[in-house]
Amino acid sequence: MQFHLEDMTCGGCARTVTKTIQMIDPNAKIVTDPPTRRVEVQTSASQEQIAAALSEAGFPPRAQ
């Protein structure tokens, strides 16, 4: 699944996004790209779970 995170603007943001997703699924494969503000996630968690966690962390997503 892919998300567009308008507020992910730097490497620090990307690390926070990665840690947030890993709290839901420690085995998730995560690719962040701050310049395009996209994150790609391969996980067993639902899209809704990931989106809710990202929103709570301050990175409300738009699904891609």
N, C-alpha and C positions, 0 to 999 in steps of 0.2 A: 504494500500500500504506500501511497505517496501523499505528503501533505505540503502545503505552502504555508510557511510561518513568517508572516510579515515582520514580526518583531525579532527574528533571529538574524542579527546583523554582524556577528563577530564570532571568533573561535570560542570565547567564553560562553556565549549563548549556545553554541553548538554542543559544548560539553554539558551544559545544564540540560539541554534537550535529550542528549544521549543518556545521562544518568536518570532522568525522569522516566524514559522508556524502559531502561534496565530495571527500575524498581517494579514495574509491572511484569516484565519478562526478562530475567537475567540472561537468557540465551538468544535474545533478539539480535538480528543482524541489522545494523543501523548505518546509513550513509547520509551525512549531513553536508550541505553545500551552502554556506552563508552568503556568498555573492548572489546566488539565485534564490536564496531563502527557501530551499526545498530540503525535505528530509524523506528518505526512502527507508521503509521498515519491513523486514521479514520477521514475522512473529506469529505465535499461536494465539496471542490475545486478539480481541475483537477491535475493529476500527474505532468503535465507540469508546472502549476502555482507553485506548491510546489517546484519542482526541480529548477525553475528559481529563486525563492526567496532564496533558500538555496545556490545556486551558488553565488548570489549577496552578501550574508552574509559571503562568504568565505568558504563554505562547499559544494563544488561541489559533487553531489551524483551520485552513480551508482544504478540504479533500481535493485531490488531483485526479 
